[in-house]
């Protein structure tokens, strides 16, 4: 599976394994501002990254189901117009996990910057 990442005018294609360990963090962070449906989460990530990161819906939905099964997300059905949408929100456990993920990411990013700078 490939993941599209834009870098300036070049389009770089990365293997999904590059973000595999960070997908949960990205999804939890995207939902942290408020409940979103699946495509809304994809759009939120695209918007927050200025279009630099585009996740395929086929990658996002299985992860959302897994996160919900783990008790990190809760979902409910809503209707927008005539369309039913499953909307996801963070649970208390999800908020705690997001806080841990953020701390780990900051440490990791700092270490990587120190080594690669």
N, CA, C and O atoms as a GROMACS GRO file, in nm:
protein
  468
    1UNK      N    1   0.085  -0.118   0.000
    1UNK     CA    2   0.000   0.000   0.000
    1UNK      C    3   0.090   0.124   0.000
    1UNK      O    4   0.191   0.128   0.069
    2UNK      N    5   0.052   0.222  -0.077
    2UNK     CA    6   0.132   0.343  -0.087
    2UNK      C    7   0.058   0.460  -0.026
    2UNK      O    8  -0.065   0.461  -0.018
    3UNK      N    9   0.134   0.556   0.015
    3UNK     CA   10   0.082   0.675   0.080
    3UNK      C   11   0.138   0.794   0.005
    3UNK      O   12   0.258   0.801  -0.019
    4UNK      N   13   0.052   0.888  -0.033
    4UNK     CA   14   0.098   1.005  -0.106
    4UNK      C   15   0.144   1.114  -0.013
    4UNK      O   16   0.071   1.153   0.079
    5UNK      N   17   0.262   1.164  -0.034
    5UNK     CA   18   0.314   1.277   0.041
    5UNK      C   19   0.371   1.376  -0.059
    5UNK      O   20   0.453   1.339  -0.143
    6UNK      N   21   0.328   1.500  -0.050
    6UNK     CA   22   0.378   1.603  -0.142
    6UNK      C   23   0.496   1.673  -0.078
    6UNK      O   24   0.493   1.704   0.042
    7UNK      N   25   0.596   1.699  -0.153
    7UNK     CA   26   0.711   1.773  -0.105
    7UNK      C   27   0.740   1.881  -0.208
    7UNK      O   28   0.796   1.853  -0.314
    8UNK      N   29   0.701   2.005  -0.177
    8UNK     CA   30   0.714   2.111  -0.275
    8UNK      C   31   0.630   2.075  -0.396
    8UNK      O   32   0.511   2.048  -0.383
    9UNK      N   33   0.690   2.074  -0.514
    9UNK     CA   34   0.617   2.038  -0.635
    9UNK      C   35   0.634   1.890  -0.669
    9UNK      O   36   0.568   1.839  -0.759
   10UNK      N   37   0.723   1.823  -0.598
   10UNK     CA   38   0.744   1.681  -0.623
   10UNK      C   39   0.643   1.600  -0.543
   10UNK      O   40   0.604   1.639  -0.433
   11UNK      N   41   0.602   1.491  -0.597
   11UNK     CA   42   0.513   1.401  -0.525
   11UNK      C   43   0.594   1.276  -0.492
   11UNK      O   44   0.638   1.204  -0.582
   12UNK      N   45   0.612   1.252  -0.365
   12UNK     CA   46   0.690   1.138  -0.318
   12UNK      C   47   0.593   1.030  -0.273
   12UNK      O   48   0.497   1.059  -0.200
   13UNK      N   49   0.615   0.909  -0.314
   13UNK     CA   50   0.530   0.799  -0.271
   13UNK      C   51   0.608   0.714  -0.172
   13UNK      O   52   0.717   0.665  -0.201
   14UNK      N   53   0.551   0.699  -0.054
   14UNK     CA   54   0.614   0.623   0.052
   14UNK      C   55   0.536   0.495   0.078
   14UNK      O   56   0.415   0.491   0.059
   15UNK      N   57   0.604   0.395   0.120
   15UNK     CA   58   0.535   0.274   0.161
   15UNK      C   59   0.458   0.303   0.290
   15UNK      O   60   0.503   0.381   0.374
   16UNK      N   61   0.345   0.241   0.304
   16UNK     CA   62   0.260   0.263   0.420
   16UNK      C   63   0.332   0.228   0.550
   16UNK      O   64   0.298   0.280   0.656
   17UNK      N   65   0.432   0.140   0.543
   17UNK     CA   66   0.505   0.101   0.664
   17UNK      C   67   0.572   0.221   0.731
   17UNK      O   68   0.596   0.220   0.852
   18UNK      N   69   0.603   0.324   0.653
   18UNK     CA   70   0.670   0.441   0.708
   18UNK      C   71   0.584   0.506   0.817
   18UNK      O   72   0.635   0.550   0.919
   19UNK      N   73   0.454   0.511   0.793
   19UNK     CA   74   0.364   0.572   0.891
   19UNK      C   75   0.285   0.472   0.974
   19UNK      O   76   0.206   0.510   1.060
   20UNK      N   77   0.306   0.346   0.948
   20UNK     CA   78   0.226   0.244   1.014
   20UNK      C   79   0.224   0.261   1.166
   20UNK      O   80   0.118   0.253   1.227
   21UNK      N   81   0.338   0.284   1.226
   21UNK     CA   82   0.345   0.300   1.370
   21UNK      C   83   0.288   0.432   1.419
   21UNK      O   84   0.271   0.451   1.539
   22UNK      N   85   0.259   0.522   1.327
   22UNK     CA   86   0.210   0.654   1.365
   22UNK      C   87   0.066   0.680   1.320
   22UNK      O   88   0.011   0.786   1.348
   23UNK      N   89   0.006   0.586   1.252
   23UNK     CA   90  -0.129   0.605   1.201
   23UNK      C   91  -0.229   0.629   1.314
   23UNK      O   92  -0.312   0.719   1.304
   24UNK      N   93  -0.221   0.550   1.420
   24UNK     CA   94  -0.313   0.568   1.531
   24UNK      C   95  -0.301   0.710   1.588
   24UNK      O   96  -0.402   0.776   1.616
   25UNK      N   97  -0.178   0.754   1.605
   25UNK     CA   98  -0.154   0.888   1.658
   25UNK      C   99  -0.216   0.994   1.567
   25UNK      O  100  -0.281   1.087   1.615
   26UNK      N  101  -0.195   0.981   1.437
   26UNK     CA  102  -0.252   1.078   1.343
   26UNK      C  103  -0.404   1.082   1.351
   26UNK      O  104  -0.464   1.189   1.352
   27UNK      N  105  -0.466   0.965   1.358
   27UNK     CA  106  -0.612   0.959   1.365
   27UNK      C  107  -0.665   1.015   1.495
   27UNK      O  108  -0.762   1.092   1.495
   28UNK      N  109  -0.603   0.978   1.606
   28UNK     CA  110  -0.647   1.032   1.736
   28UNK      C  111  -0.631   1.184   1.740
   28UNK      O  112  -0.718   1.255   1.791
   29UNK      N  113  -0.520   1.233   1.687
   29UNK     CA  114  -0.497   1.378   1.686
   29UNK      C  115  -0.599   1.449   1.598
   29UNK      O  116  -0.647   1.556   1.634
   30UNK      N  117  -0.633   1.391   1.485
   30UNK     CA  118  -0.730   1.453   1.394
   30UNK      C  119  -0.866   1.466   1.462
   30UNK      O  120  -0.937   1.565   1.442
   31UNK      N  121  -0.903   1.366   1.540
   31UNK     CA  122  -1.034   1.365   1.606
   31UNK      C  123  -1.034   1.448   1.734
   31UNK      O  124  -1.140   1.476   1.790
   32UNK      N  125  -0.916   1.486   1.781
   32UNK     CA  126  -0.907   1.554   1.910
   32UNK      C  127  -0.978   1.688   1.916
   32UNK      O  128  -1.014   1.734   2.025
   33UNK      N  129  -1.000   1.751   1.804
   33UNK     CA  130  -1.069   1.881   1.802
   33UNK      C  131  -1.220   1.868   1.805
   33UNK      O  132  -1.292   1.966   1.824
   34UNK      N  133  -1.268   1.747   1.786
   34UNK     CA  134  -1.412   1.724   1.789
   34UNK      C  135  -1.450   1.606   1.702
   34UNK      O  136  -1.369   1.562   1.620
   35UNK      N  137  -1.570   1.555   1.719
   35UNK     CA  138  -1.615   1.436   1.644
   35UNK      C  139  -1.610   1.459   1.493
   35UNK      O  140  -1.641   1.567   1.444
   36UNK      N  141  -1.571   1.354   1.422
   36UNK     CA  142  -1.562   1.359   1.276
   36UNK      C  143  -1.603   1.225   1.217
   36UNK      O  144  -1.586   1.121   1.280
   37UNK      N  145  -1.657   1.227   1.096
   37UNK     CA  146  -1.683   1.104   1.022
   37UNK      C  147  -1.555   1.067   0.947
   37UNK      O  148  -1.462   1.147   0.938
   38UNK      N  149  -1.552   0.946   0.894
   38UNK     CA  150  -1.430   0.895   0.832
   38UNK      C  151  -1.368   0.985   0.728
   38UNK      O  152  -1.249   1.016   0.736
   39UNK      N  153  -1.446   1.028   0.630
   39UNK     CA  154  -1.389   1.115   0.527
   39UNK      C  155  -1.349   1.250   0.586
   39UNK      O  156  -1.253   1.312   0.540
   40UNK      N  157  -1.422   1.296   0.687
   40UNK     CA  158  -1.386   1.420   0.756
   40UNK      C  159  -1.249   1.411   0.821
   40UNK      O  160  -1.175   1.510   0.828
   41UNK      N  161  -1.215   1.293   0.870
   41UNK     CA  162  -1.084   1.271   0.931
   41UNK      C  163  -0.975   1.281   0.824
   41UNK      O  164  -0.871   1.343   0.846
   42UNK      N  165  -0.999   1.219   0.709
   42UNK     CA  166  -0.904   1.227   0.597
   42UNK      C  167  -0.884   1.373   0.558
   42UNK      O  168  -0.771   1.418   0.538
   43UNK      N  169  -0.993   1.447   0.547
   43UNK     CA  170  -0.986   1.589   0.511
   43UNK      C  171  -0.914   1.671   0.619
   43UNK      O  172  -0.836   1.761   0.586
   44UNK      N  173  -0.940   1.641   0.745
   44UNK     CA  174  -0.876   1.714   0.856
   44UNK      C  175  -0.725   1.697   0.850
   44UNK      O  176  -0.650   1.793   0.866
   45UNK      N  177  -0.680   1.575   0.826
   45UNK     CA  178  -0.536   1.550   0.817
   45UNK      C  179  -0.478   1.621   0.695
   45UNK      O  180  -0.371   1.682   0.703
   46UNK      N  181  -0.547   1.614   0.583
   46UNK     CA  182  -0.501   1.682   0.462
   46UNK      C  183  -0.492   1.833   0.487
   46UNK      O  184  -0.394   1.897   0.449
   47UNK      N  185  -0.594   1.889   0.551
   47UNK     CA  186  -0.597   2.033   0.578
   47UNK      C  187  -0.487   2.074   0.676
   47UNK      O  188  -0.418   2.174   0.653
   48UNK      N  189  -0.472   2.000   0.784
   48UNK     CA  190  -0.370   2.034   0.885
   48UNK      C  191  -0.228   2.026   0.829
   48UNK      O  192  -0.139   2.096   0.877
   49UNK      N  193  -0.208   1.943   0.728
   49UNK     CA  194  -0.074   1.929   0.670
   49UNK      C  195  -0.058   2.011   0.543
   49UNK      O  196   0.041   1.997   0.471
   50UNK      N  197  -0.154   2.098   0.516
   50UNK     CA  198  -0.145   2.180   0.397
   50UNK      C  199  -0.145   2.097   0.270
   50UNK      O  200  -0.085   2.136   0.170
   51UNK      N  201  -0.210   1.982   0.274
   51UNK     CA  202  -0.215   1.895   0.158
   51UNK      C  203  -0.095   1.806   0.142
   51UNK      O  204  -0.085   1.731   0.044
   52UNK      N  205  -0.002   1.812   0.235
   52UNK     CA  206   0.121   1.733   0.224
   52UNK      C  207   0.098   1.585   0.253
   52UNK      O  208   0.172   1.501   0.203
   53UNK      N  209  -0.003   1.554   0.332
   53UNK     CA  210  -0.027   1.415   0.370
   53UNK      C  211  -0.170   1.377   0.332
   53UNK      O  212  -0.266   1.440   0.377
   54UNK      N  213  -0.182   1.275   0.250
   54UNK     CA  214  -0.312   1.228   0.205
   54UNK      C  215  -0.324   1.080   0.236
   54UNK      O  216  -0.256   0.997   0.175
   55UNK      N  217  -0.410   1.047   0.330
   55UNK     CA  218  -0.431   0.907   0.366
   55UNK      C  219  -0.546   0.850   0.285
   55UNK      O  220  -0.648   0.916   0.266
   56UNK      N  221  -0.530   0.730   0.239
   56UNK     CA  222  -0.636   0.662   0.165
   56UNK      C  223  -0.744   0.619   0.263
   56UNK      O  224  -0.716   0.573   0.373
   57UNK      N  225  -0.869   0.633   0.220
   57UNK     CA  226  -0.980   0.591   0.306
   57UNK      C  227  -0.970   0.443   0.340
   57UNK      O  228  -1.011   0.402   0.448
   58UNK      N  229  -0.916   0.363   0.250
   58UNK     CA  230  -0.898   0.221   0.273
   58UNK      C  231  -0.798   0.190   0.383
   58UNK      O  232  -0.798   0.080   0.438
   59UNK      N  233  -0.715   0.286   0.415
   59UNK     CA  234  -0.621   0.273   0.527
   59UNK      C  235  -0.687   0.321   0.655
   59UNK      O  236  -0.666   0.263   0.762
   60UNK      N  237  -0.767   0.426   0.644
   60UNK     CA  238  -0.825   0.491   0.761
   60UNK      C  239  -0.935   0.408   0.827
   60UNK      O  240  -0.935   0.391   0.949
   61UNK      N  241  -1.029   0.357   0.748
   61UNK     CA  242  -1.144   0.289   0.808
   61UNK      C  243  -1.109   0.166   0.890
   61UNK      O  244  -1.160   0.151   1.001
   62UNK      N  245  -1.023   0.077   0.842
   62UNK     CA  246  -0.986  -0.038   0.927
   62UNK      C  247  -0.921   0.007   1.058
   62UNK      O  248  -0.943  -0.054   1.163
   63UNK      N  249  -0.840   0.112   1.052
   63UNK     CA  250  -0.775   0.162   1.173
   63UNK      C  251  -0.880   0.221   1.268
   63UNK      O  252  -0.869   0.202   1.390
   64UNK      N  253  -0.979   0.291   1.216
   64UNK     CA  254  -1.085   0.346   1.302
   64UNK      C  255  -1.160   0.234   1.372
   64UNK      O  256  -1.190   0.244   1.491
   65UNK      N  257  -1.192   0.128   1.298
   65UNK     CA  258  -1.263   0.014   1.359
   65UNK      C  259  -1.178  -0.049   1.469
   65UNK      O  260  -1.229  -0.086   1.574
   66UNK      N  261  -1.048  -0.061   1.443
   66UNK     CA  262  -0.957  -0.119   1.542
   66UNK      C  263  -0.947  -0.032   1.666
   66UNK      O  264  -0.951  -0.082   1.778
   67UNK      N  265  -0.935   0.100   1.646
   67UNK     CA  266  -0.927   0.192   1.759
   67UNK      C  267  -1.056   0.192   1.841
   67UNK      O  268  -1.053   0.204   1.963
   68UNK      N  269  -1.168   0.179   1.772
   68UNK     CA  270  -1.295   0.171   1.843
   68UNK      C  271  -1.302   0.041   1.924
   68UNK      O  272  -1.346   0.041   2.038
   69UNK      N  273  -1.258  -0.067   1.864
   69UNK     CA  274  -1.256  -0.196   1.933
   69UNK      C  275  -1.168  -0.196   2.056
   69UNK      O  276  -1.193  -0.268   2.153
   70UNK      N  277  -1.063  -0.114   2.052
   70UNK     CA  278  -0.970  -0.102   2.165
   70UNK      C  279  -1.021  -0.004   2.271
   70UNK      O  280  -0.956   0.015   2.374
   71UNK      N  281  -1.136   0.057   2.247
   71UNK     CA  282  -1.193   0.149   2.345
   71UNK      C  283  -1.134   0.289   2.341
   71UNK      O  284  -1.156   0.368   2.433
   72UNK      N  285  -1.059   0.321   2.235
   72UNK     CA  286  -0.999   0.454   2.224
   72UNK      C  287  -1.091   0.553   2.153
   72UNK      O  288  -1.078   0.674   2.170
   73UNK      N  289  -1.184   0.500   2.075
   73UNK     CA  290  -1.284   0.581   2.006
   73UNK      C  291  -1.422   0.525   2.035
   73UNK      O  292  -1.438   0.406   2.064
   74UNK      N  293  -1.521   0.611   2.026
   74UNK     CA  294  -1.661   0.570   2.029
   74UNK      C  295  -1.723   0.628   1.903
   74UNK      O  296  -1.676   0.730   1.851
   75UNK      N  297  -1.827   0.564   1.854
   75UNK     CA  298  -1.891   0.615   1.733
   75UNK      C  299  -2.042   0.613   1.750
   75UNK      O  300  -2.098   0.541   1.832
   76UNK      N  301  -2.105   0.695   1.668
   76UNK     CA  302  -2.251   0.697   1.662
   76UNK      C  303  -2.289   0.735   1.520
   76UNK      O  304  -2.211   0.796   1.446
   77UNK      N  305  -2.410   0.698   1.483
   77UNK     CA  306  -2.460   0.729   1.349
   77UNK      C  307  -2.533   0.862   1.351
   77UNK      O  308  -2.613   0.889   1.441
   78UNK      N  309  -2.505   0.944   1.251
   78UNK     CA  310  -2.576   1.071   1.234
   78UNK      C  311  -2.625   1.077   1.091
   78UNK      O  312  -2.582   1.000   1.006
   79UNK      N  313  -2.714   1.169   1.066
   79UNK     CA  314  -2.764   1.189   0.931
   79UNK      C  315  -2.731   1.330   0.886
   79UNK      O  316  -2.759   1.427   0.956
   80UNK      N  317  -2.671   1.340   0.769
   80UNK     CA  318  -2.640   1.469   0.708
   80UNK      C  319  -2.712   1.471   0.574
   80UNK      O  320  -2.674   1.401   0.480
   81UNK      N  321  -2.816   1.552   0.566
   81UNK     CA  322  -2.899   1.547   0.446
   81UNK      C  323  -2.971   1.414   0.446
   81UNK      O  324  -3.046   1.382   0.539
   82UNK      N  325  -2.947   1.336   0.343
   82UNK     CA  326  -3.008   1.203   0.336
   82UNK      C  327  -2.905   1.093   0.359
   82UNK      O  328  -2.935   0.974   0.345
   83UNK      N  329  -2.783   1.133   0.394
   83UNK     CA  330  -2.674   1.037   0.412
   83UNK      C  331  -2.652   1.006   0.559
   83UNK      O  332  -2.649   1.095   0.644
   84UNK      N  333  -2.636   0.878   0.588
   84UNK     CA  334  -2.599   0.837   0.723
   84UNK      C  335  -2.448   0.832   0.731
   84UNK      O  336  -2.381   0.782   0.640
   85UNK      N  337  -2.395   0.884   0.840
   85UNK     CA  338  -2.250   0.884   0.860
   85UNK      C  339  -2.219   0.834   0.999
   85UNK      O  340  -2.290   0.862   1.095
   86UNK      N  341  -2.112   0.758   1.008
   86UNK     CA  342  -2.063   0.715   1.138
   86UNK      C  343  -1.964   0.820   1.185
   86UNK      O  344  -1.864   0.847   1.118
   87UNK      N  345  -1.991   0.879   1.300
   87UNK     CA  346  -1.907   0.986   1.354
   87UNK      C  347  -1.828   0.930   1.472
   87UNK      O  348  -1.884   0.864   1.560
   88UNK      N  349  -1.700   0.959   1.473
   88UNK     CA  350  -1.609   0.909   1.576
   88UNK      C  351  -1.570   1.021   1.671
   88UNK      O  352  -1.555   1.136   1.631
   89UNK      N  353  -1.553   0.985   1.798
   89UNK     CA  354  -1.504   1.078   1.899
   89UNK      C  355  -1.408   1.005   1.991
   89UNK      O  356  -1.414   0.882   2.003
   90UNK      N  357  -1.320   1.080   2.054
   90UNK     CA  358  -1.226   1.020   2.149
   90UNK      C  359  -1.299   0.982   2.278
   90UNK      O  360  -1.387   1.054   2.324
   91UNK      N  361  -1.260   0.871   2.334
   91UNK     CA  362  -1.307   0.834   2.467
   91UNK      C  363  -1.204   0.886   2.568
   91UNK      O  364  -1.102   0.942   2.530
   92UNK      N  365  -1.232   0.868   2.693
   92UNK     CA  366  -1.135   0.907   2.797
   92UNK      C  367  -1.004   0.832   2.776
   92UNK      O  368  -0.896   0.890   2.785
   93UNK      N  369  -1.016   0.704   2.747
   93UNK     CA  370  -0.896   0.624   2.719
   93UNK      C  371  -0.823   0.674   2.595
   93UNK      O  372  -0.700   0.674   2.590
   94UNK      N  373  -0.899   0.717   2.496
   94UNK     CA  374  -0.839   0.770   2.374
   94UNK      C  375  -0.764   0.899   2.398
   94UNK      O  376  -0.656   0.921   2.342
   95UNK      N  377  -0.820   0.985   2.484
   95UNK     CA  378  -0.751   1.111   2.517
   95UNK      C  379  -0.621   1.083   2.592
   95UNK      O  380  -0.520   1.149   2.569
   96UNK      N  381  -0.624   0.984   2.683
   96UNK     CA  382  -0.503   0.948   2.757
   96UNK      C  383  -0.398   0.891   2.662
   96UNK      O  384  -0.280   0.924   2.673
   97UNK      N  385  -0.440   0.807   2.569
   97UNK     CA  386  -0.348   0.748   2.472
   97UNK      C  387  -0.289   0.856   2.383
   97UNK      O  388  -0.170   0.852   2.352
   98UNK      N  389  -0.370   0.953   2.341
   98UNK     CA  390  -0.322   1.063   2.259
   98UNK      C  391  -0.215   1.142   2.333
   98UNK      O  392  -0.114   1.179   2.274
   99UNK      N  393  -0.235   1.168   2.461
   99UNK     CA  394  -0.136   1.241   2.540
   99UNK      C  395  -0.003   1.164   2.544
   99UNK      O  396   0.104   1.223   2.530
  100UNK      N  397  -0.011   1.032   2.564
  100UNK     CA  398   0.112   0.950   2.565
  100UNK      C  399   0.180   0.951   2.428
  100UNK      O  400   0.302   0.963   2.419
  101UNK      N  401   0.099   0.938   2.323
  101UNK     CA  402   0.154   0.937   2.187
  101UNK      C  403   0.224   1.070   2.157
  101UNK      O  404   0.331   1.071   2.096
  102UNK      N  405   0.163   1.180   2.198
  102UNK     CA  406   0.225   1.312   2.175
  102UNK      C  407   0.359   1.322   2.244
  102UNK      O  408   0.456   1.370   2.185
  103UNK      N  409   0.366   1.278   2.369
  103UNK     CA  410   0.492   1.284   2.445
  103UNK      C  411   0.598   1.196   2.378
  103UNK      O  412   0.713   1.238   2.364
  104UNK      N  413   0.559   1.076   2.337
  104UNK     CA  414   0.654   0.987   2.270
  104UNK      C  415   0.701   1.046   2.138
  104UNK      O  416   0.819   1.037   2.105
  105UNK      N  417   0.609   1.108   2.063
  105UNK     CA  418   0.646   1.166   1.935
  105UNK      C  419   0.745   1.281   1.955
  105UNK      O  420   0.842   1.293   1.880
  106UNK      N  421   0.720   1.366   2.053
  106UNK     CA  422   0.811   1.479   2.078
  106UNK      C  423   0.951   1.430   2.112
  106UNK      O  424   1.050   1.486   2.066
  107UNK      N  425   0.958   1.325   2.193
  107UNK     CA  426   1.088   1.268   2.227
  107UNK      C  427   1.155   1.211   2.103
  107UNK      O  428   1.272   1.238   2.077
  108UNK      N  429   1.080   1.132   2.026
  108UNK     CA  430   1.133   1.071   1.905
  108UNK      C  431   1.181   1.177   1.806
  108UNK      O  432   1.292   1.167   1.753
  109UNK      N  433   1.099   1.279   1.782
  109UNK     CA  434   1.134   1.384   1.686
  109UNK      C  435   1.260   1.459   1.732
  109UNK      O  436   1.346   1.493   1.650
  110UNK      N  437   1.270   1.484   1.862
  110UNK     CA  438   1.388   1.552   1.914
  110UNK      C  439   1.514   1.470   1.896
  110UNK      O  440   1.618   1.523   1.859
  111UNK      N  441   1.504   1.340   1.922
  111UNK     CA  442   1.618   1.251   1.906
  111UNK      C  443   1.659   1.244   1.759
  111UNK      O  444   1.777   1.253   1.727
  112UNK      N  445   1.561   1.230   1.670
  112UNK     CA  446   1.592   1.223   1.527
  112UNK      C  447   1.656   1.352   1.479
  112UNK      O  448   1.750   1.348   1.400
  113UNK      N  449   1.606   1.464   1.525
  113UNK     CA  450   1.663   1.594   1.485
  113UNK      C  451   1.806   1.606   1.535
  113UNK      O  452   1.893   1.655   1.464
  114UNK      N  453   1.831   1.561   1.657
  114UNK     CA  454   1.967   1.568   1.712
  114UNK      C  455   2.066   1.481   1.632
  114UNK      O  456   2.181   1.519   1.614
  115UNK      N  457   2.019   1.368   1.586
  115UNK     CA  458   2.106   1.277   1.511
  115UNK      C  459   2.124   1.322   1.367
  115UNK      O  460   2.234   1.310   1.312
  116UNK      N  461   2.018   1.372   1.306
  116UNK     CA  462   2.025   1.402   1.162
  116UNK      C  463   2.060   1.546   1.129
  116UNK      O  464   2.086   1.578   1.013
  117UNK      N  465   2.061   1.634   1.226
  117UNK     CA  466   2.087   1.776   1.199
  117UNK      C  467   2.231   1.800   1.163
  117UNK      O  468   2.270   1.914   1.137
   0.00000   0.00000   0.00000
